[in-house]
Amino acid sequence: MRVLLIGSGGREHALALGLAADPSVDFLAAAPGNPGIAQVAELHEVKATDPAAVAALAVELAADLAVVGPEAPLVAGVADAVRAKGIACFGPSAAAAQLEGSKAFAKDVMAAAGVPTARSYACTGADEVRRALDDLGAPYVVKNDGLAAGKGVVVTDDRDAAERHAADCGRVVIEEYLSGPEVSLFVVTDGTAAVPLMPAQDFKRLADGDQGPNTGGMGAYAPLDWAPDDLVPRVLAETVEPTLAEMRRRGTPFAGLLYVGLALTPDGPKVIEFNARFGDPETQVVLALLETPLGGLLNAAATGTLAGHPPLRWRDGAAITVVVASRNYPGTPRTGDVIEGAEVPGVIHAGTARRDDGALITAGGRVLSVTATGPDLVAAREAAYALVNGVRLDGAQYRTDIALSAVEGRITL
Ligand code: AMP
């Protein structure tokens, strides 16, 4: 199978490693890719959000399967354009990707499907915003309606800050605060059949102890030994199946990766958000534990044959990833800093680039996603932080407490 992978971040490097390890994948290209992905795939330049350009590249490479990593190309219609050329594509149509592209759309689908989620209001003006904030009370949760790369959400007790964020965004969804530990569940689907992957937990805040601003994600781990035994079947029955049915009913079936972000509240799991693609950095840990060949699984979803796919196999043990970010992230990250010690197995590249002289340099906010497995979380943590200590980057920021509360048994349901 000839595969073209679209994207350039840590998630795509993890996907590339999984695809390259699949014996059924005999050719792997990535566009635009990054220096880490270049170790396992042939890189091509493309504007990932240009549907015609991506489709033309898939044709030129005689790809059997395209895998679209990030959300922006999906919302732009890249999967539709690739499929229009008769090439299978893992990733939803632009219409179905609205589950991530618009928070208000996602809320509408959830309401129609009866999915457990936070009460919410879609608001456009200051009056609507004030009424919603009055009704729902603090802590205030204000979400930019459109794509914001995981950074469009403000959760705050500060009423002025909530109103300011709403005014900055224009159209927002304001919702009830959900308390309880968060879980990310990835579901591979062809629109009808749904195959859940292993639940993982990510860390959105920049600093230890869940302090500092929200980021795209600073680390993740799996499995979640503390999660209820019935979590996955319950979320499939209460959330995933009804959502897929509602999307089919609307004539826009969702095929690809449905990311369900959940809060495990005292009333049960409730949806915080849907995404239309693999989450970053949870993908790094989930794929590190997946034994089933990745290309075959994604191809089954892309070709509508997922019901016939064999059950997934998982490796024993645990996986952790620790994101190393550049100076000033998540503000305006400093780029061009030299990175040393990062070209070793387990170090997944996200915002890196190759300088003309061959040096590896920072090219974005989240620079590396340092990933390790071990027989348990304690061992995986030690291995991941040993790798982090081997990385030399001026101004590097990373959390030292990824998976620590799980290791110490401090997560309460
Ligand atoms: P989102 O981009 O919707 O995933 O939101 C980013 C982060 O904001 C989530 O991972 C949560 O930590 C937090 N968040 C979003 N919605 C809620 C909510 N309704 N209640 C509590 N926290 C939330």
Boltz pocket constraint, residues with backbone or C-beta under 6 A from the ligand:
constraints:
  - pocket:
      binder: B
      contacts: [[A, 118], [A, 141], [A, 143], [A, 150], [A, 151], [A, 152], [A, 153], [A, 155], [A, 175], [A, 176], [A, 177], [A, 178], [A, 179], [A, 182], [A, 204], [A, 214], [A, 261], [A, 272], [A, 273]]
      max_distance: 6.0
